[in-house]
Each structure stands twice: as structure tokens, then as C-alpha cells.
Amino acid sequence: SSGINAEYGDYYKAVGDAVVDAIYKRNGAEYINQQSAALYPASGDSADWTHDKLNVTDTYTLELRPDENSYKIGFELPPEHILPTAQENVDGLIALIDNMAFSKL
């Protein structure tokens, strides 16, 4: 997001690490826990909008399976990667929910 509060950096890191770990446990795909602004230039994404306009403190972006060339091919997965990616992302979303603080930060 455009303005992550440094005070909560440890919280966001712990939640993101839990997501990455859950994804890895499914099929061994290695994701990186990082602020979405560090991925690549983008404007008007939903994570920034929900954080800035709706004051949602927990906004996250999950990308498709990592590959250093993904952005060059439009994030189009080969057919054999679709189901494993979906399974990994569901595991990651469950870990996200399990590790979020359900109180105002």
C-alpha cells in the first residue's frame, strides 16, 4: 500500500510470512513476502484504493505463481499450473485470515 505505518511492520511481516509458508507447504512454490509497491510500478490498484479510501488496514496482493518473466507474458499460466496455483492461493488466503488481527490497528 502507499503508506504502510512503520509501527505495524512486524505485524504485516508476520501475516505475510504465514501466507508464504502456507503456499509453500502445498506444492513447494516459493513466494516472497514484500510490500506490493516493491513489485513493479502500478497505479490505482485495489489494495491501495481499499487502504486509502475505505481505511482498510489489511490490504494484500497475491500474485500468480512467481516467475521472473511473468510480467512479460501477462501473468498467463500454463494450463497445468492453474489448479496448483488455485490450491496454493486458497491455502494462503486461509493463512491470511487465520493470522490477521481482527481489531483496529
C-alpha positions as CSV (number, residue, x, y, z in Angstrom):
1,S,0.0,0.0,0.0
2,S,1.0,3.6,-0.4
3,G,1.6,4.3,3.3
4,I,2.3,1.3,5.5
5,N,2.7,2.5,9.0
6,A,6.1,1.5,10.3
7,E,4.6,0.9,13.7
8,Y,2.8,-2.2,12.3
9,G,5.7,-3.5,10.1
10,D,6.2,-6.6,12.3
11,Y,2.5,-7.4,12.2
12,Y,2.4,-7.2,8.4
13,K,5.6,-9.2,8.1
14,A,4.2,-12.0,10.3
15,V,0.9,-12.2,8.4
16,G,2.7,-12.2,5.0
17,D,5.2,-14.8,6.2
18,A,2.3,-17.1,7.3
19,V,0.7,-16.7,3.8
20,V,4.1,-17.5,2.1
21,D,4.6,-20.6,4.4
22,A,1.1,-21.9,3.7
23,I,1.6,-21.6,-0.1
24,Y,4.9,-23.3,0.1
25,K,3.6,-26.2,2.1
26,R,1.1,-27.1,-0.7
27,N,3.4,-27.7,-3.6
28,G,6.7,-26.1,-2.8
29,A,6.1,-22.8,-4.7
30,E,8.3,-20.1,-3.4
31,Y,6.6,-16.8,-3.0
32,I,8.2,-13.7,-1.5
33,N,6.6,-11.6,1.2
34,Q,7.0,-8.0,0.2
35,Q,5.1,-4.7,0.0
36,S,3.2,-4.6,-3.3
37,A,4.7,-1.2,-4.2
38,A,8.1,-3.0,-4.5
39,L,6.8,-5.5,-7.1
40,Y,6.6,-3.1,-10.1
41,P,5.1,0.3,-10.9
42,A,1.3,0.3,-10.8
43,S,-1.3,2.8,-10.0
44,G,-4.8,2.6,-8.9
45,D,-4.7,-1.0,-7.7
46,S,-7.4,-2.3,-5.4
47,A,-5.1,-2.7,-2.3
48,D,-4.2,0.9,-2.4
49,W,-7.7,2.0,-3.0
50,T,-9.2,0.0,-0.2
51,H,-6.5,1.1,2.2
52,D,-6.7,4.8,1.2
53,K,-10.4,5.3,0.5
54,L,-12.0,2.8,2.8
55,N,-9.4,2.8,5.7
56,V,-9.0,-1.0,5.5
57,T,-5.8,-1.6,7.4
58,D,-5.1,-5.1,6.0
59,T,-4.8,-5.0,2.2
60,Y,-2.8,-7.6,0.4
61,T,-1.9,-8.5,-3.1
62,L,-1.4,-12.2,-4.2
63,E,0.3,-12.7,-7.5
64,L,0.2,-15.8,-9.6
65,R,3.0,-18.3,-9.2
66,P,6.3,-16.5,-9.1
67,D,8.4,-16.3,-12.2
68,E,10.9,-13.7,-13.1
69,N,9.3,-13.4,-16.6
70,S,5.6,-13.4,-15.5
71,Y,5.2,-9.7,-16.2
72,K,6.5,-10.2,-19.8
73,I,3.8,-12.7,-20.7
74,G,0.8,-11.0,-18.9
75,F,0.8,-13.4,-16.0
76,E,-0.7,-16.1,-18.2
77,L,-0.2,-19.5,-16.5
78,P,0.4,-22.7,-18.4
79,P,-2.8,-24.9,-18.1
80,E,-1.0,-27.4,-15.9
81,H,-0.3,-24.6,-13.3
82,I,-3.8,-23.3,-12.9
83,L,-5.2,-25.9,-10.4
84,P,-2.0,-26.0,-8.2
85,T,-1.9,-22.2,-8.2
86,A,-5.6,-22.0,-7.1
87,Q,-4.9,-24.5,-4.4
88,E,-1.9,-22.6,-3.1
89,N,-3.8,-19.4,-3.1
90,V,-6.7,-20.8,-1.1
91,D,-4.2,-22.1,1.4
92,G,-2.6,-18.7,1.5
93,L,-6.0,-16.9,2.0
94,I,-6.8,-19.2,4.9
95,A,-3.5,-18.4,6.5
96,L,-4.1,-14.7,5.9
97,I,-7.5,-14.9,7.7
98,D,-6.1,-17.0,10.5
99,N,-3.3,-14.6,11.1
100,M,-5.0,-11.2,10.8
101,A,-5.7,-9.1,13.8
102,F,-9.5,-8.5,13.9
103,S,-9.2,-5.2,15.6
104,K,-8.4,-1.7,14.5
105,L,-4.7,-1.3,14.2
